[in-house]
């Protein structure tokens, strides 16, 4: 009989002191349920990644680690963002387990979907995406913008799974290949599909946040979308090139028309039309320069090769010091 796989549940945390005491026991119970069902090893763990929280999140994680060996945690040296926090957890887990499941701390994603994810892995899938079956808990505005986000992303060349965020199972084998992706600008939901391997999706309903406040307002969602597009696709640059060709042809047509009008002696003062054309072209040029500037900025950051995360503390190091002090 094959050995049961070791599962690490990777949970990014940023200012989650209100919700962590509620959801942490839920994640631990899921580990126990999967273990008792014979699907995973008892060496499985719940890994919390503290992303430079300003509240008591890290203190709570350290206390949890002292209460039960299945709880472990790492702390980043400063806040680096959700995607970097997830990456830090995945890279930490890569050589210590067989599979990982990344999930947010807020309790919105249905943890019972993990059962089906593990079943799909045992059935031969290396990547299992958690996909929302519907968005009834969202407002009309959020539902419309979120679904539009996925459609625009795919239209602009970023390969993403529709209605999938960062709730997914990834095997250690896939993670070892994913570690070769060394870019600094990270958009995991678009990068993971690029690795390949057999994958499938598990559908679930998302609930309301159990406690605390969302850390992803519209401003951050738009920034994430733009980061994903510019990190994974050059289609916006191609669109700018096409726009430039179009307006060059339009400009050439106006030039020919102007010359004909001069020859025919039909020219009149037209400051309004000139002003409109100048404003239109000026706006398009500034927008184009802004998009190109984003790509240049990303290239600049990539050439620096700065670390994508820095782990300052690990709970097992704290526990080791505690045991030494007791001795």
Residue pairs with C-beta under 8 A, 6 or more apart in sequence:
3 41
4 35
4 38
4 39
4 40
4 41
5 39
5 40
5 41
5 97
5 98
5 99
5 118
5 121
5 122
6 40
6 41
6 43
6 44
6 45
6 96
6 97
6 98
6 99
7 31
7 34
7 40
7 41
7 44
7 45
7 97
7 98
7 99
7 100
7 101
7 118
8 44
8 45
8 46
8 47
8 89
8 93
8 96
8 97
8 99
8 100
8 101
9 27
9 30
9 31
9 44
9 45
9 46
9 47
9 100
9 101
9 102
9 103
9 114
10 47
10 49
10 86
10 89
10 90
10 93
10 100
10 101
10 102
10 103
11 27
11 46
11 47
11 48
11 49
11 89
11 102
11 103
11 104
11 105
12 49
12 51
12 82
12 85
12 86
12 89
12 102
12 104
12 105
13 20
13 48
13 49
13 50
13 51
13 53
13 57
13 61
13 85
13 105
14 50
14 51
14 52
14 53
14 57
14 79
14 82
14 85
14 215
15 53
15 54
15 55
15 57
15 212
15 215
16 53
16 55
16 57
16 105
16 106
16 212
17 53
17 55
17 56
17 57
17 60
17 212
18 211
18 212
19 105
19 106
19 107
19 209
19 210
19 211
19 212
20 48
20 57
20 60
20 61
20 105
21 60
22 107
22 210
22 211
23 105
23 106
23 107
23 210
24 46
24 48
24 60
24 64
24 71
26 107
26 111
27 46
27 103
27 111
28 46
28 68
28 70
28 71
30 111
30 112
30 114
31 40
31 44
31 45
31 46
31 70
33 115
34 40
34 44
34 114
34 115
34 118
35 41
35 42
35 44
37 115
39 115
39 118
39 119
39 122
40 118
44 70
44 97
45 70
45 71
45 72
45 97
46 70
46 71
46 72
47 72
47 73
47 74
47 89
47 92
47 93
48 61
48 64
48 71
48 72
48 73
48 74
48 105
49 73
49 74
49 75
49 76
49 85
49 86
49 88
49 89
49 92
50 57
50 58
50 61
50 73
50 74
50 75
50 76
51 76
51 79
51 80
51 81
51 82
51 84
51 85
52 75
52 76
52 77
52 78
52 79
52 80
53 79
58 73
58 75
58 313
61 71
61 73
61 75
61 315
62 73
62 315
62 318
64 71
64 73
65 71
65 72
65 73
65 315
65 316
65 318
65 319
66 319
66 322
71 315
72 314
72 315
72 316
73 314
73 315
74 88
74 89
74 92
74 311
74 313
74 314
74 315
75 311
75 312
75 313
75 314
76 84
76 85
76 88
76 309
76 310
76 311
76 312
77 310
77 311
77 312
78 310
80 88
80 308
80 309
82 166
82 215
82 216
83 166
83 186
83 187
83 188
83 224
84 186
84 308
84 309
85 309
86 102
86 166
86 188
87 186
87 188
87 308
87 309
88 308
88 309
88 311
89 100
89 102
90 100
90 102
90 170
90 175
90 178
91 175
91 179
91 309
92 311
93 100
93 172
93 175
94 100
94 172
94 175
94 176
94 179
95 172
97 172
98 171
98 172
99 118
99 121
99 169
99 170
99 171
99 172
100 169
100 170
100 172
100 175
101 114
101 117
101 167
101 168
101 169
101 170
102 166
102 167
102 168
102 170
103 109
103 111
103 114
103 130
103 166
103 167
104 165
104 166
104 167
106 209
106 210
106 211
106 212
106 214
107 207
107 209
107 210
107 211
108 206
108 207
108 208
108 209
108 210
109 130
109 167
109 204
109 206
110 204
110 205
110 206
110 207
112 204
113 130
113 167
113 202
113 203
113 204
114 169
116 128
116 202
117 128
117 130
117 168
117 169
117 202
118 169
120 128
120 169
120 200
120 202
121 128
121 169
121 171
124 198
125 169
125 198
125 199
125 200
126 170
126 171
126 173
126 174
126 197
126 198
126 199
127 168
127 169
127 170
127 171
127 174
127 192
127 193
127 195
127 197
127 198
127 199
127 200
128 168
128 169
128 199
128 200
128 201
128 202
129 161
129 164
129 167
129 168
129 199
129 200
129 201
129 202
130 164
130 165
130 167
130 168
130 201
130 202
130 204
131 161
131 162
131 163
131 164
131 201
131 202
131 203
131 204
132 163
132 164
132 165
132 203
132 204
132 205
132 206
133 203
133 204
133 205
134 205
135 142
135 143
135 146
135 147
135 163
135 206
136 205
137 205
137 206
137 207
137 208
138 146
145 218
145 221
146 163
146 221
147 162
147 163
149 221
149 225
150 160
150 162
150 163
151 162
152 225
152 229
153 160
153 190
153 225
153 228
153 229
154 160
154 162
156 229
156 233
156 235
156 236
157 229
157 232
157 233
157 234
157 235
158 187
158 190
158 228
158 229
158 231
158 232
158 233
159 190
159 193
159 194
159 232
160 189
160 190
160 193
160 228
161 189
161 193
161 201
164 189
164 201
165 189
166 188
166 189
168 192
170 178
170 192
171 197
173 197
174 192
174 195
174 197
177 195
177 197
178 191
178 192
178 195
181 191
181 194
181 195
183 231
183 302
184 301
184 302
184 304
184 305
184 306
184 308
185 227
185 230
185 231
185 298
185 301
185 302
186 231
186 308
187 224
187 227
187 228
187 231
187 232
189 228
190 228
190 231
190 232
191 232
193 199
216 224
226 294
229 235
229 236
230 236
230 291
230 294
230 295
230 298
231 298
234 295
236 291
237 291
237 292
237 295
240 288
240 291
240 292
243 284
243 288
244 288
247 281
247 284
254 277
258 267
261 267
